[in-house]
Amino acid sequence: MWPRPCSLPCQVPPPFCSCLLPLLQFCLDVTFLPRTSVTPVTCAARKGKCKSHTGSGRAGAATCQALAPGPLRGEGEAMSGSLPSLQGCFTFPPPSSFSSSSCVAGKTAQRGPFNSHFCEESKLAGTWQLLDEVPSAMRLSRGLLLLAVALALGGTAAARCPAPCVCDNLRAHVLCLKGNLTAVPGTIPQLTKKLDLRGNSFTVVPVGTFLATPYLTHLDLQRCKVEKLEEGAFRGLGRLVYLNLASNGIALLYQESLDGLSSLQQLILEGNRIEEIQPGAFGHLGSLTVLDLRANALVYLPDMVFQGLQALRWLRLSHNTLHVLGSEAFATLPALRRLSLDHNELQALPGEALARLDAATRLDLGHNPITYVAEEALAMTSLKHLFLDHAALQDVAPDAFTRSPQLRTLDLRENQLRGLPPLAGAGGLAKVSLAGNPLLCSCLLRPFRDWLARARVQVEGSCAAPPALRGRPLDSLRPPEMRCGHPQPPPSPAAPSERPRTAGGRHCPRGCACSPDFRHGSCENRDLREIPRGFPGDTRLLDLRRNAFGTVPPGAFPGLKELASLHLQSCGIRALRPGALRGLESLVYLYLADNLLSTLAAAAFEGVPRLAYLDLDRNAFARLPAGAFVLLPNLISLHLQHNAIGELLEGDLAGAGGLRWLYLAGNAIGHVAPAALAPAAMLEKLHLEGNRLVEVPTAALRGLPALSELKLSRNPIKRVGDGAFLPVASSLQHLYLDNMGLERISPGAFAGLGPKIRSLYLESNKMSNIPDMSNFTGLEILNLRDVPFRCDCQLLPLRRWIEKLNLRVGATCGSPAEARGLKVKLSTTFQTCPGWGRGKAGGGSPDKTKAASKRSKTKRSGKSPARGFKKSRA
């Protein structure tokens, strides 16, 4: 009996038809089938039908047409990755039968007793197979044929893999890791599904960057120094489900930045510099289920900011600096199940905003300076788990959780609670955690203890006083033990007052646009000479960019008590008069970049006590406006980049006690006085790149116990001395010393630094050696590219250490001549060094040798576990 068809994977694209036909002929030759039995097949796209045409000898030609949607490359082009579903039909009739045959997708039709053919949709993993009926004398080795096809497909595809990328064609993955790319390669295979571009240098993602790769489902752009996403940057990625933009420098999300991602399910924006989100930025992400905005610089969430996220289930806002939440900030999240607001600056429970979350079951509010939970403060009908740990709680009202009837667990660990009243309103409560509170187990705590027993609520926590009961678990106490001497209950702090909302009219100044839904007002680029008046009283965002005001007079914004964000960029402003912002008591963001300001008086900020973000980039300041910040107790982020500041003097930052982020890049700073930064004792980020410093300002770093990020890139620092970073060694996590022309790093320069360091940038310098960094065990990024290392025996410790790292560091030899250009890890010049053998696996025990061999194989195969970037707050 003649064999059934030699079934081919139907995902072979048209460009491979010409190269597969000789392979099929070879298959027939080695199975001793007559040459005249080859029947090339045309797979027509119309109605999924396949027509076979009789041919003789080897002169037949095969053509295939894709049935799957989406563009395909032309004849002769290489393809890689996961291919769209195609339908292929190949007929193998016996020599005596040359009748034409046809088939419909998914069905098999036969004409004649022996003529059969195969037509189906398959996945890339489909294999060629000779069925069991093939006589042994005519059977081709499945492995040989599969290998031949793999070589034909893989070799052709590999020709299109852009340097320095690695292309896995079978899984449709492309990896371009830490390749110093400044733009996304234009030759990435069109049918790529997963694209990993971590660790490059893109800065900007332009419009239409990924139009040539429409089949992407996963895109990773972590640590690529991205600062801006142009509107339409991701258009064409309608299949993308996962986008990771963590650990970049993105500061603002525009309304169309994420346009085109209709299928996106996970969006990771952790560890950027996002300070403001424009309402509508997420309007095209209707399929998103997880949004990660941790470790950014958010201070305020306006109303409707998450509009369009109907499917969102988890919103992560931890490790920001959120002070204020609009009452409608979460109004458009009907599917949200979990909200993470821990590690922020919320001073009161944002009850009005949280009441919009009808479906949320878990709320994380730990690590916020909340002192009091008032009556009926939380109205979340589905809430089951509430975390208020590590806050500043001193009291909780008895009916605080009455309007959250489903609440099951309440975490109040590590607060300042001396006691609690019976929480009678929380009828479903099953567990309360009070560990780490200074509980006074006196008669004042008896009602709470009795309520626990009646309601059968499990409790965690122990007594801190009186001394006789110190350390006793609460659930072990008996009422007679809880005595009182002279009871004086601690006064409860007053509940934060709720600001009445003003309805505001719907009028709008002539020539401007006002949005009642978003509470926005805009007069952008209207060539106005005076600041218009008459905006609705409930306006939250006012955009007056690109006008010609020249001066902002006193009382310029009357009746805008709810205004939170004011944009005055590029307005030719030379003076901000005293009292100019008076009455803007809710103002959080003030943008004054790209103006002509050269000085500021403290009185200019009168009446804006909540101001947290001040942008003064690209003005004409020759020095910091000393004393200007004394009326801004809540100032967190100060931008003074690209001015003409020549030095930082003592007193320049007076009054900025709450400052967390100070951006001074692109000035002319040549000196930082020892006490210049002292008022900003809570400083976490200090950016001094692109200035004229000739040494590390070690003395000025004293008194900054929370500093976690220091950027000194592009300063003419030629030498780093011993103990240069010792004042911040206990907190520093990210250190930038790149592109400085650095010639020498002293052996003790990194003294005190150790496991806390997460990233170290030393690329593009001139030193030939670096000090011992073996105690940097927490490193996740180490960049040593473009450093001319002298690969001699003095560098052997560094070479051994680099070999142990599970990181790409890019270290290459600059000398001697025979090693120039080689990677430090691959240079053979070290083999003549004393002790070389002790560092090799062969010099150790057999067990160690095997272990080293396994590690080496793991690295070569690319299966080493990925080490994610984890941002932590000081």
Secondary structure, DSSP 8 states (H G I E B T S, - for coil): ------B--TT--GGGHHHHHHHHHHHHHHTT--GGG-B-EEE-SGGGEEEE----TT----EE---SSS----TT----SS----EEEEE---TT-----EEETT-----SSS--EEEEE--TT---B--TTS-GGG---HHHHHHHHHHHHHHHHHTT--TT-EEETTTTEEE-TT---SS--TTS-TT-SEEE-TT---SEE-TTTTTT-TT--EEE-TTS---EE-TTTTTT-TT--EEE--SS---EE-TTTTTT-TT--EEE-TTS---EE-TTTTTT-TT--EEE--SS---EE-TTTTTT-TT--EEE--SS---EE-TTTTTT-TT--EEE--SS---S--HHHHTT-SS--EEE--SS---EE-TT----TT--EEE-TTS---EE-TTTTTT-TT--EEE--SS--S-----TT-TT--EEE-TTS--B-SGGGHHHHHHHHHHT-EEE-B--BSGGGTT-BGGG--GGG---SS-----------------------TT-EEETTTTEEE-TTS--SS------TT--EEE--S----EE-TT-STT-TT--EEE-TTS---EE-TTTTTT-TT--EEE--SS------GGGGTT-TT--EEE--SS--SS--TTTTTT-TT--EEE--SS---EE-TTTTTT-TT--EEE-TTS---EE-TTTTTT-TT--EEE-TTS--SS--TGGGTT-TT--EEE-TTS---EE-TTTTGGGTTT--EEE--SS---EE-TTTTTT--TT--EEE--S---S-----TT-TT-SEEE-TT-EEE-SGGGHHHHHHHHH-SS----EEEESGGGTTSBTTT-SGGGGSTTTGGGSGGGS-HHHHHHHHHHHHHHHHT-S----------
